[in-house]
Amino acid sequence: MRAVRQRWGGVRASMVRRARTLRREAGMATAEYAIGTVAAASIASVLLWILKSDWVRELVADLIRKALGLG
């Protein structure tokens, strides 16, 4: 019976350590998601700004005209 208690004590201690580690890292994942979201929004805004520029519109229009054989 003593061997079972010792073994269970080791398993229990391991589980407690793992739970504490997970709790410490929980905020880190949230911060990483926040940084990733801000970075994605920043890249999207830069791409939107580029795509709204006149020279890109003309380039796309020329490509479409050439593809359709209109120009």
N, C-alpha and C positions, 0 to 999 in steps of 0.2 A: 504494500500500500504506500509505503514511503517513496518508492521509486516513481510511482504514478504521480504523487504530489510534486515531486521534484521536477518531473518531466512537464507536468501541467504548468508549474510555476515558470519554467523557461519559455513555454509557448505563450503564456499570458504576458510575460514581460516583453517578448518579441512583438506581440500584437499591440501592446501599449506604446512601444517605441514607434511602430509604424503609424499608429493613429496620430501621435504627436507630430511626426514628420509631415503627414498629410495636412494637418491643421496649419502648420507653419507655412506650407507652400500654397495654401488656398488663395491667399491674397496676391501672391505672385502671378498666378494664372490670370486673375482679373486685370492686373496691371498690364500684362502682356497683351491681352485682348484689347484693352483700351488703346494702347500704343499702335497696335495693328489696325484698329479701326480708324484712328486719326491719320495714319500713313495712307491707308486706302482712300480715304476721303480727299486727302491732299493730292494724291496722284490723279484721282478722278477729276478734280477741279482743274488741274493743269491740262489734262487731256481735253476737257470740255472747252477750255480757253483756246487751245490750239485748233480744235475742230471748228470753232466758231469764227476763226480768222478768215479774211477774204481770200487769201491765196490758197488755203486748203479747199474752200468751197469751189474755187475756179478749177483746181486740180481734179477734184472729184467729178465736177460737171464735165470737164474735158474727157476724163476716162470713160464716163458713161456714154458721151456722144460718140467716142471712137468705138466703144464696144457695140453700140447699136448701129454703127455705120452712118451716123448723121453728120459727121464733121470731117 
